[in-house]
Amino acid sequence: MFESLADRLNAVFDKLRGRGALTELEVRGAMREVRIALLEADVALPVVKSFIDKATERAVGAEVLKSVTPGQQVVKIVHDILVETLGSETAEMAVDVAPPAVIMMVGLQGSGKTTTTAKLAKHLAEKRRKKVLMASLDVNRPAAQQQLAILGEQLHIATLPIIAGQQPTDIAKRALQAANLQGYDVLLLDTAGRLHVDEALMAEMEAVAASAVPDEILLVVDALSGQDAVNVAASFAGRVALTGVILTRMDGDARGGAALSMRAVTGKPIKFVGTGEKLEALEPFHPERAAGRILGMGDVVSLVERAAETIDAEDARKMAEKLAKGGFDMTDLLAQFRQMKKLGGLGVLASMLPGLGKAQAAMKQAGVNDDTLRHLEAIILSMTPKERARPEILNARRKIRIAKGSGTTVQEVNRLLKMHAEMAGAMKRLKKMGGMKALAAMFGTDPTALRTPGLLPPGTGMPPGLPGNFRFKK
């Protein structure tokens, strides 16, 4: 997410970084380029104007022009205004109330509302330890109620039994009664949508809100619709008391205009973002972390959280013990590749680790992507257990066999072996330097953060020499 905007802004700031001094003319020129970048990202014009006015006012002050590092100071100012624009603080869900907490999901047809309802139910059940009941109020779209019931079965989350012919307000009342009687903590109401905002839809939303008295009314909008998403949000906010927004398909939105415009135009915070089709692909929205990713500062906190959720603690402990002894074979390298995949792949890692923006660009230019990891896995899986444990025994004949078995070339097998040798050497050097504490110092990180399962070296970053080295056959 935000890739194209991040690329444009970083190109602007690369010109400023490292400069000994900046004139007011240079600062204003940079702000003009920032303005163009925001407009190209489909950010609403009033939001762009306000953003640039604030940034220019702060940046041309004595704070920047007399600063020791003026370029970095400009980046900080833009970062702070990005955070303000996105919402300053993470918006919490109002679920710790007298049960059941009622959450009403609204939005247009095709925005992913029903799937998002199931994703949110999963999040609340697993992360907040809530007992959740889902109910579909969509009597217009064919099989909408059955769709939610099927998703509930997949997630082992209860759904309200379907009674044909009931109207949305009656379903809402029955759901509320069931939630009260059966001791549910949270009731999720998946309402009907339309292809566009109309009076009938708004009247139905108002009626349901009046009968269910929800604690949260969350608008689900497709981030890829850009300014249309903001216009839809404004229309809903005028008729029902929205408490927040969930942006779906953020993983496909390289521009980010909807996210940057939403809070400023509607006054409603973004509470979650959908980052994929899987039911676990829903993340709380953190404005400061998003601003960091836009400006190439990374998002190590989210990476640590994701690692804690996805990496098996026992596997990580065994790996740590092995690395502490200086051992690192091909099986360990395979485990690291699989950790990267669990964490979201090479692109996600590069976007979340600070300072890897250029590495990410080099990867893209060289055609290095998640297919690369699959090729590397195939090479290792084509080795015998003995070869994985002792890669130094790989002679020319063995390499030819491995290359044929993995559908690659001997040159690519050699590159993988070189990568392994570099990583094994890094492990030995790290051991001599003091292990994890030394690594923490290198990353400027609290050593306790690196005890998180999955953030063991070399999984903390990109394998040495990977970006730009691998050009696999199409």
Buried (B, 14 or more C-beta within 10 A) or exposed (E): BBBBBBBBBBEBBEEBEEBEEBEEEBBEBBBEBBBEBBEEBBBBEEBBEBBBEBBBEBBBBEBBBEBEBBBBBBBBBBBBBBBBBBBEEBBEBBBEEEBBBBBBBBBBBEBBBBBBBBBBBBBBBBEEEBBBBBBBBBBBBEEBBEBBBEBBEEBEBBBBEBEEEBEBBBBBBBBBEBBEEEEBBBBBBBBBBBEEBEEEBBEBBEBBBEBBEBBBBBBBBBBBBBBBBBBBBBBBBEBBEBBBBBBBBBBEBBBBBBBBBBBBBBEBBBBBBBBBEEBBBBBBBBBBBBBBBBBBBBBBBBBBBBBBBBBEEEBBEEBBEBBEEEBBBBEBBBBBBBBBBBBBBBBBBBBBBBEBBEBBBBBBEBEBBEBBBEBBBBBBEBBEEEBBBEBEEBEEEBBEBBBEEBEBBBEBBEBBBEBBBBBBEBBEEBBEEEBBEBBBEEBEBEBEBBBBBBBBBBBBBBBBBBBEBBEBEE
